[in-house]
């Protein structure tokens, strides 16, 4: 996938600057991908992004019910892949996936947080 748009370029930088990263995505509150940069198959990547969009949406609803505000980020650790989702703005989120065992989660979180801030500025 390319970095033909400013969003794609931001995601490409996040992926390429994070050891073990295999993809980054920018999506709306329903999990529909706006743009991405990934090594994985595009269809698989769209499905993964959509599923994590559902999770982010549920977490936002849950925290909204408790009046704490929505989540800033969440991390899902799987056997071979870790996924970091970060709130961008207006229901949008950014996602970064890194392969285990080389996944430095602190670095992945820093990369996707920086990307989310850049995506937010680009949206304005």
C-alpha positions as CSV (number, residue, x, y, z in Angstrom):
1,X,0.0,0.0,0.0
2,X,1.2,3.5,-0.7
3,X,1.7,6.7,1.1
4,X,0.0,8.7,-1.7
5,X,-2.0,10.8,0.8
6,X,-0.8,12.8,3.8
7,X,-2.6,10.3,6.1
8,X,-0.7,7.4,4.4
9,X,2.6,9.1,4.7
10,X,2.0,9.6,8.5
11,X,1.1,5.9,8.9
12,X,4.1,4.8,6.8
13,X,6.4,6.8,9.0
14,X,4.9,5.2,12.2
15,X,5.3,1.7,10.7
16,X,8.8,2.2,9.4
17,X,10.0,3.8,12.7
18,X,8.7,1.0,14.9
19,X,10.6,-2.2,15.1
20,X,8.4,-5.2,14.3
21,X,5.5,-3.1,12.9
22,X,3.5,-4.6,10.1
23,X,0.9,-2.0,9.6
24,X,-0.8,1.2,10.6
25,X,-4.4,2.3,9.9
26,X,-6.5,5.4,10.3
27,X,-10.3,4.7,10.6
28,X,-13.6,6.2,11.6
29,X,-15.7,5.2,14.6
30,X,-17.3,2.3,12.7
31,X,-13.9,0.8,11.8
32,X,-14.0,1.9,8.2
33,X,-10.5,2.6,7.0
34,X,-9.7,6.1,5.8
35,X,-6.1,5.2,4.9
36,X,-3.4,2.7,5.8
37,X,0.1,1.5,5.3
38,X,0.6,-2.2,5.8
39,X,2.8,-5.1,4.8
40,X,-0.2,-7.4,5.2
41,X,-2.9,-8.2,2.6
42,X,-5.2,-5.2,2.2
43,X,-8.4,-7.2,2.7
44,X,-7.0,-8.8,5.9
45,X,-5.8,-5.4,7.1
46,X,-9.3,-3.8,6.5
47,X,-10.9,-6.6,8.4
48,X,-8.5,-6.3,11.3
49,X,-9.0,-2.5,11.4
50,X,-12.8,-2.9,11.3
51,X,-12.8,-5.3,14.3
52,X,-10.6,-3.0,16.4
53,X,-12.9,-0.2,15.5
54,X,-15.8,-2.1,17.1
55,X,-13.7,-2.6,20.2
56,X,-12.7,1.1,20.4
57,X,-16.4,2.1,19.9
58,X,-17.5,-0.2,22.7
59,X,-14.8,1.1,25.0
60,X,-15.8,4.7,24.2
61,X,-19.5,3.9,25.0
62,X,-18.5,2.2,28.2
63,X,-16.3,5.0,29.5
64,X,-18.8,7.5,28.3
65,X,-21.4,5.8,30.5
66,X,-19.1,6.2,33.5
67,X,-18.4,9.9,32.6
68,X,-14.7,9.3,32.5
69,X,-14.3,10.3,28.9
70,X,-13.4,8.0,26.1
71,X,-10.2,5.9,26.0
72,X,-7.0,7.5,24.8
73,X,-5.6,4.2,23.7
74,X,-5.8,0.4,24.3
75,X,-3.4,-2.4,23.7
76,X,-4.5,-6.0,22.7
77,X,-1.7,-8.6,23.0
78,X,-2.1,-11.8,21.0
79,X,0.2,-14.7,20.6
80,X,2.0,-13.4,17.6
81,X,0.7,-9.9,17.1
82,X,0.2,-6.9,19.4
83,X,-2.3,-4.1,18.4
84,X,-2.2,-0.6,19.7
85,X,-5.2,1.6,19.1
86,X,-5.1,5.3,19.8
87,X,-8.0,7.9,19.8
88,X,-7.5,10.6,17.2
89,X,-10.5,12.9,17.3
90,X,-14.3,12.9,16.5
91,X,-14.5,9.2,16.8
92,X,-11.5,8.5,14.5
93,X,-8.7,6.2,15.7
94,X,-5.3,5.1,14.6
95,X,-4.0,1.6,14.9
96,X,-0.5,0.1,14.8
97,X,0.2,-3.6,14.7
98,X,3.5,-5.1,15.7
99,X,4.7,-8.7,15.5
100,X,5.8,-10.7,18.6
101,X,8.3,-11.3,20.0
102,X,10.2,-8.2,18.9
103,X,7.3,-5.9,19.7
104,X,8.5,-3.0,21.9
105,X,5.1,-1.9,23.1
106,X,6.4,1.4,24.7
107,X,7.9,2.3,21.3
108,X,4.7,1.3,19.4
109,X,2.6,3.4,21.8
110,X,4.9,6.4,21.3
111,X,4.8,6.0,17.5
112,X,1.0,5.7,17.2
113,X,0.4,8.5,19.7
114,X,2.7,10.8,17.6
115,X,0.9,9.6,14.4
116,X,-2.5,10.3,16.0
117,X,-1.4,13.8,16.8
118,X,-0.2,14.3,13.2
119,X,-3.4,12.8,11.8
120,X,-5.5,15.2,14.0
121,X,-3.6,18.2,12.7
122,X,-4.0,16.9,9.1
123,X,-7.8,16.6,9.6
124,X,-8.1,20.3,10.6
